[in-house]
Amino acid sequence: MVTLYSTQGCHLCEQALQICTELGISPVVVDIAYDETLFKQYGWVIPVVKVASNELNWPFDAQQLSQWLTIHGITHHS
């Protein structure tokens, strides 16, 4: 499962979601604004893509995300 930590109105988060979509990935989008712990952890670094315990922080492009997903065993269409 791929998780995207995000929040409403974050243009970088929208870009990260678009990159995921272009790669054929439909991440579970978690809005950190509704969870104090997540907000403290990710408030200054979103968007963050997470697979298991591995995280990829912004900035990343489609190629970087594609390679990272492959390394962590996520198959996708690029």
GROMACS elastic network, one bead per residue, 0.5 to 0.9 nm:
[ bonds ]
;  ai    aj funct       b0    kb
    1    27     6  0.72355   500
    1    28     6  0.76172   500
    1    50     6  0.83734   500
    1    51     6  0.61884   500
    1    52     6  0.74394   500
    1    74     6  0.82034   500
    2    25     6  0.78368   500
    2    26     6  0.75886   500
    2    28     6  0.62494   500
    2    29     6  0.87421   500
    2    49     6  0.68780   500
    2    50     6  0.58173   500
    2    51     6  0.51035   500
    2    52     6  0.79598   500
    2    69     6  0.88808   500
    2    74     6  0.82566   500
    3    26     6  0.87963   500
    3    27     6  0.50668   500
    3    29     6  0.58997   500
    3    30     6  0.70486   500
    3    48     6  0.80772   500
    3    49     6  0.56343   500
    3    50     6  0.50461   500
    3    51     6  0.65341   500
    3    52     6  0.88552   500
    4    13     6  0.82745   500
    4    16     6  0.81648   500
    4    17     6  0.75785   500
    4    27     6  0.59021   500
    4    28     6  0.60403   500
    4    30     6  0.61057   500
    4    31     6  0.85438   500
    4    46     6  0.86931   500
    4    47     6  0.67538   500
    4    48     6  0.56973   500
    4    50     6  0.63850   500
    5    13     6  0.80351   500
    5    28     6  0.84494   500
    5    29     6  0.60499   500
    5    31     6  0.61602   500
    5    32     6  0.64263   500
    5    38     6  0.84867   500
    5    42     6  0.74966   500
    5    46     6  0.63139   500
    5    47     6  0.56146   500
    5    48     6  0.51627   500
    5    49     6  0.64228   500
    5    50     6  0.78335   500
    6    10     6  0.72321   500
    6    12     6  0.87844   500
    6    13     6  0.55595   500
    6    14     6  0.83492   500
    6    29     6  0.66683   500
    6    30     6  0.59413   500
    6    31     6  0.50113   500
    6    32     6  0.60843   500
    6    33     6  0.83682   500
    6    42     6  0.84819   500
    6    43     6  0.88335   500
    6    46     6  0.58184   500
    6    47     6  0.52597   500
    6    48     6  0.71590   500
    7    10     6  0.58721   500
    7    13     6  0.71020   500
    7    29     6  0.87686   500
    7    30     6  0.75175   500
    7    32     6  0.58273   500
    7    33     6  0.61945   500
    7    43     6  0.89215   500
    7    46     6  0.79804   500
    7    47     6  0.82219   500
    8    11     6  0.85957   500
    8    13     6  0.82878   500
    8    14     6  0.87843   500
    8    31     6  0.69987   500
    8    33     6  0.81720   500
    9    12     6  0.89536   500
    9    13     6  0.81888   500
    9    14     6  0.81559   500
   10    13     6  0.51903   500
   10    14     6  0.64282   500
   10    15     6  0.88477   500
   10    46     6  0.84659   500
   10    47     6  0.83445   500
   11    15     6  0.63017   500
   11    16     6  0.86924   500
   12    16     6  0.62218   500
   12    17     6  0.86556   500
   12    46     6  0.77911   500
   12    47     6  0.65591   500
   12    58     6  0.81481   500
   12    59     6  0.86014   500
   13    17     6  0.61808   500
   13    18     6  0.85473   500
   13    46     6  0.68135   500
   13    48     6  0.82732   500
   13    58     6  0.88626   500
   14    17     6  0.51157   500
   14    18     6  0.61777   500
   14    19     6  0.87073   500
   14    47     6  0.86026   500
   15    18     6  0.50062   500
   15    19     6  0.62598   500
   15    20     6  0.87030   500
   15    47     6  0.89196   500
   16    19     6  0.51011   500
   16    20     6  0.63075   500
   16    21     6  0.86652   500
   16    47     6  0.66974   500
   16    48     6  0.83879   500
   16    49     6  0.83982   500
   16    58     6  0.80746   500
   16    59     6  0.87398   500
   16    60     6  0.79658   500
   16    61     6  0.81424   500
   16    62     6  0.87850   500
   17    20     6  0.50421   500
   17    21     6  0.61626   500
   17    22     6  0.86280   500
   17    25     6  0.88396   500
   17    26     6  0.82735   500
   17    27     6  0.78126   500
   17    29     6  0.84867   500
   17    47     6  0.88277   500
   18    21     6  0.50073   500
   18    22     6  0.61456   500
   18    23     6  0.86767   500
   19    22     6  0.50668   500
   19    23     6  0.63750   500
   19    24     6  0.88009   500
   19    25     6  0.85509   500
   19    61     6  0.71500   500
   19    62     6  0.56184   500
   19    65     6  0.80636   500
   20    23     6  0.51631   500
   20    24     6  0.63924   500
   20    26     6  0.66320   500
   20    27     6  0.72423   500
   20    62     6  0.76453   500
   20    65     6  0.79689   500
   20    66     6  0.87403   500
   21    24     6  0.50056   500
   21    25     6  0.52689   500
   21    26     6  0.61853   500
   21    27     6  0.84395   500
   22    25     6  0.74192   500
   22    62     6  0.78922   500
   22    77     6  0.80585   500
   22    78     6  0.69471   500
   23    26     6  0.88720   500
   23    62     6  0.73183   500
   23    65     6  0.86879   500
   23    66     6  0.71701   500
   23    76     6  0.59863   500
   23    77     6  0.51430   500
   24    76     6  0.56598   500
   24    77     6  0.52437   500
   24    78     6  0.70091   500
   25    75     6  0.87053   500
   25    76     6  0.63460   500
   25    77     6  0.79065   500
   26    29     6  0.86394   500
   27    49     6  0.83893   500
   30    33     6  0.88719   500
   30    34     6  0.88972   500
   31    34     6  0.63620   500
   31    35     6  0.78960   500
   31    38     6  0.86825   500
   31    39     6  0.87805   500
   32    35     6  0.54725   500
   32    36     6  0.74971   500
   32    37     6  0.82754   500
   32    38     6  0.52844   500
   32    39     6  0.50138   500
   32    40     6  0.86975   500
   32    41     6  0.89270   500
   32    42     6  0.73022   500
   32    43     6  0.73524   500
   32    46     6  0.89475   500
   33    36     6  0.71151   500
   33    38     6  0.77268   500
   33    39     6  0.58722   500
   33    43     6  0.82829   500
   34    38     6  0.82098   500
   34    39     6  0.77495   500
   35    38     6  0.53596   500
   35    39     6  0.60245   500
   35    40     6  0.86574   500
   36    40     6  0.61627   500
   36    41     6  0.85866   500
   37    40     6  0.52293   500
   37    41     6  0.62182   500
   37    42     6  0.86142   500
   38    42     6  0.57911   500
   38    43     6  0.73832   500
   39    42     6  0.53507   500
   39    44     6  0.84056   500
   40    43     6  0.56184   500
   40    44     6  0.82104   500
   41    44     6  0.79390   500
   41    45     6  0.82743   500
   42    45     6  0.52085   500
   42    46     6  0.56801   500
   42    47     6  0.80099   500
   42    48     6  0.76470   500
   43    46     6  0.62858   500
   44    47     6  0.89696   500
   45    48     6  0.69498   500
   45    57     6  0.67265   500
   45    58     6  0.69751   500
   46    49     6  0.86667   500
   46    57     6  0.70135   500
   46    58     6  0.66795   500
   47    56     6  0.87088   500
   47    57     6  0.64968   500
   47    58     6  0.57334   500
   47    59     6  0.82571   500
   48    55     6  0.65475   500
   48    56     6  0.56845   500
   48    58     6  0.61844   500
   49    54     6  0.83462   500
   49    55     6  0.56441   500
   49    56     6  0.51489   500
   49    57     6  0.65842   500
   49    58     6  0.83427   500
   49    65     6  0.87529   500
   50    53     6  0.68372   500
   50    54     6  0.55869   500
   50    56     6  0.63641   500
   50    57     6  0.87227   500
   51    54     6  0.52653   500
   51    55     6  0.65106   500
   51    56     6  0.86836   500
   51    69     6  0.80839   500
   51    72     6  0.71946   500
   51    74     6  0.84527   500
   52    55     6  0.82057   500
   52    72     6  0.86956   500
   54    72     6  0.79661   500
   56    59     6  0.86090   500
   56    60     6  0.79883   500
   56    65     6  0.79046   500
   56    68     6  0.77472   500
   57    60     6  0.73435   500
   58    61     6  0.87205   500
   60    63     6  0.80165   500
   60    64     6  0.57815   500
   60    65     6  0.63095   500
   61    64     6  0.53468   500
   61    65     6  0.61325   500
   61    66     6  0.84837   500
   62    65     6  0.51524   500
   62    66     6  0.59081   500
   62    67     6  0.85622   500
   62    78     6  0.83059   500
   63    66     6  0.50472   500
   63    67     6  0.61925   500
   63    68     6  0.85407   500
   63    78     6  0.85928   500
   64    67     6  0.52599   500
   64    68     6  0.61085   500
   64    69     6  0.85879   500
   65    68     6  0.50128   500
   65    69     6  0.60119   500
   65    70     6  0.85218   500
   66    69     6  0.52151   500
   66    70     6  0.62189   500
   66    71     6  0.86781   500
   66    74     6  0.89130   500
   66    75     6  0.89376   500
   66    76     6  0.77054   500
   66    77     6  0.87802   500
   66    78     6  0.72617   500
   67    70     6  0.51285   500
   67    71     6  0.62017   500
   67    72     6  0.87092   500
   68    71     6  0.51356   500
   68    72     6  0.63580   500
   68    73     6  0.88105   500
   68    74     6  0.86890   500
   69    72     6  0.51094   500
   69    73     6  0.62624   500
   69    74     6  0.50508   500
   69    75     6  0.71780   500
   69    76     6  0.79712   500
   70    73     6  0.51025   500
   70    74     6  0.53427   500
   70    75     6  0.62797   500
   70    76     6  0.79943   500
   71    74     6  0.75976   500
